[in-house]
Amino acid sequence: MKILKFGGTSVGSVQSISTLIDILKREVATSGEKPIVVLSAMSGVTNMLIDMAEQAAAGLDFTAALAELERRHFDAVKELLEIQNQNPALTRLKINFNHLEELLQGILTLRELTPKTRDLVLSFGERCSTLMVSKIAAQYFPEAIYVDASELIKTDSSFGNARVQTEMTEQVIRGFYNGNKEKMLFVTGFIAGNEQGQITTLGRGGSDYTAAIFGAALNAKEIEIWTDVNGMMTADPRMVKKAFSLPELTYTEAMELSYFGAKVIYPPTMIPAFMKKIPIVIRNTFEPDFKGTFIRHDCKASNLPIKGISSINNISILNVEGSGMVGKSGFSGRLFSLLAREQINVILITQSSSEHSITFAVSPADTERALHVIEQEFELELMAKKLENIAIEKDLAILAVVGENMKETPGVSGKLFYSLGRNGVNVRAIAQGSSEYNISVIISAADLAKALNAVHDAFFVELTKTLHAFCLGTGNIGKTLFNQLNAHAAFLQENNGVQVKIAGISNTRKMAFNSDGIDLDEWEDALERSHEAADLAGFIAKMQSMNLPNCVFIDNTASQKPIAFYEDVLKSTISIVTCNKIGNSGPYAQYKTFRDTARQHGVDFFYETNVGAGLPIIRTLKDLMNSGDRVQRIEAILSGTISFIFNNFKGEVSFHDVVKLAQEKGYTEPDPRDDLRGTDFMRKMLILARDAGYTLEAADVKIGSILPQACLDAASVDDFYAALKAEDAYFADLKAQAESQGKVLRYIGILEDGQAAITLEMVDENHPFFILSGSDNIISFTTDRYKERPLVVKGPGAGAEVTAAGVFADLINVGTN
């Protein structure tokens, strides 16, 4: 025999009640047995009853709400009961509503609402819904009868949260059931009765508790809790879209998750089932084919370190500290006995090892009362300064990771705190039970959604990790990056376990945001439709305020302006990926600040494309140094433009014509001297030198001139080309000298012994730079390990495709180091 409990949403509308009846039909057809059905009040009715009672006690009119309550029940009866069967049901419901009206009128007259009267008012929710559903069910199950649980479940007189007298209750339930075995029982949830026959209630989650009490009394095969979600989930699905249903949990895991905010089931519900080892199944009324979550004592072994992440959205903490607590036996008992006496529920407790302070969490509604009673109780200690003034912190939340495997899995705490720290979530307090089934942390309520998503990504590795990227710049590199991300989205998820959502885009005109990710098939339309004008400071502020987990700022510009925001972005625990080399080639102090800030705040600062576009130069250098190798010498050609010019300066062609060709192909700046001066090359060598451990400034890099002074001094680009033409003999002589020695001209950067220089050199066939084509870049690392044969990296050093690919690679490596 099964107990089937249906929550408020399951009886909240005509459609849901029809679904409930279908579930019962299927259960009877499948098992051949009559279940016991426990019902909650219709959704929203309990709150309506509380409001009406409080309005009456305040002398306010309650009749409109009472009429609405009556209408909801009557409409369901008229819709679902055949006409000839409606009158008896409507009559009995009307009697109930008349009694409720009389009760509320009495409250209005007396202007008083006692706990006992409040329980009686609240009982009408379950009594009316159960009566209504039992009459509707009787059309299909003639043996259906209405059962008032207040006559069967016996409690003390603690109105509002009565304690069940278990032995007596089980005897009464068994006696009633044995006398009605042929019936299908429809039982009121939530309500019970004391020895005087007065109605009491079982507190929050009382209808679940009713189901468990009946299940334990009758040794039921199973208790099914039918609600509006697919069982218990790994996290709150309203905040964690990747949350998924758990197939099974132990009683302990379910109780821990429920205690810390998982509202699918209430912890005391499980105690009677736990004692009798009766499985509890959480099912979804609106998806009855879904198997739901099984809660039982004999769960199969799981390979997950945790089962779920629970949360309480809004709590306050009180901090009691002072020298008078140290070594003072009985202080904690005195404090918490006081709170218990005042019926203030303490959600979490943590105490410093020095016994100098105790921090505990309570509901915001209890905060001021808790402060008041503590100040009264410890007035003398406060006056004598043995205790400091009680500190209160509000707008906090609790996040708890739960699972029995935590006890046997090393590194759970490390993974939890790493994922929080990397996302800038400050932990205010920590608590872990000796059972090691739960680690709870108190954090800012504003950070809860971000923290839940970050921790969920960290522990459930079979899911994809989501990076939220904010992209500045929609030029060639930005556009190409979006195309690459869009084209490889499926591959990234399948092979790298990474999902990239572009949460913000800005160019020089407009900016657009979407926390769920901007569709990369129509990002240009989304930007065009946006009403937000481009504002760099506003873009950064919006990114910070969205407070998304695993956040990355991508600078695809060549502008000085974004650099001013880098430090603030990193301090916001947002990683940076940039192809903008201005930041790292500015003052050394600025370069060091960016690196130090990223390290201090546990985020990444990636800039591979600063030096060799898509070539792995920065990462190679970093790996060499991290592995203990020592760099002796670096030689490099890091200008795709200059590389193209000298690779094509051969045969009869003039230097003037090669430069002209380079400009026509788009390899140079509008004024080719911007490339041929070597300034861009200098920046790249400066960044390499700094990454190799040298504190160089831009002025320390010696730049050998390619161009004669007359070319540099030309007033315009046309004048420059004229001057360059006039120097044909100079360049032809250079080429002839090189060719006569079997050498080629190369513009090479060299870093050795802390000295950096860029010079025009002639190299022979034994030099790794002798064979070079197109606009390729090349770099040679001579190290202690690569001494006889240097480590060489070679490939395309310019172009939107390879540069975007370098940004892409940096992006998906965020958080992996």
Secondary structure, DSSP 8 states (H G I E B T S, - for coil): -EEEEE-GGGGSSHHHHHHHHHHHHHHHHHHSS--EEEE---TTHHHHHHHHHHHHHTT---HHHHHHHHHHHHHHHHHHS-HHHHHHHHHHHHHHHHHHHHHHHHHHHHT---HHHHHHHHHHHHHHHHHHHHHHHTTT-TTEEEE-GGGT-BB-S-TTS--B-HHHHHHHHHHHHHH-TTSEEEEESSEEE-TTS-EEE--TTHHHHHHHHHHHHTT-SEEEEEESSSSSBSS-TTT-TT--B-SEE-HHHHHHHHHTT-TTS-HHHHHHHHHHT--EEEEETTSTTS--EEE-SS----S-S-SEEEEEEEEEEEEEE-GGGTT-TTHHHHHHHHHHHTT--EEEEEE-TTSSEEEEEE-GGGHHHHHHHHHHHTHHHHHTTSS---EEEEEEEEEEEE-GGGGG-TTHHHHHHHHHHHTT----EEEE-TT-SEEEEEEEGGGHHHHHHHHHHHH-TTS-EEEEEEEE--SHHHHHHHHHHHHTHHHIIIII-EEEEEEEEE-SSEEEE-TT---TTSHHHHHHH--EE--HHHHHHHHHHH--SSEEEEE----SGGGGGHHHHHHTT-EEEE--TTTTTS-HHHHHHHHHHHHHTT--EE-THHHHTTS-HHHHHHHHHHTT--EEEEEEE--HHHHHHHHH--TT--HHHHHHHHHHTT-S-SSTHHHHT-HHHHHHHHHHHHHTT----GGGEEE--SS-HHHHT-SSHHHHHHHHHHTHHHHHHHHHHHHHTT-EEEEEEEEETTEEEEEEEEE-TTSTTSS--TTEEEEEEEESSSSSS-EEEEEE--SHHHHHHHHHHHHHTTT--
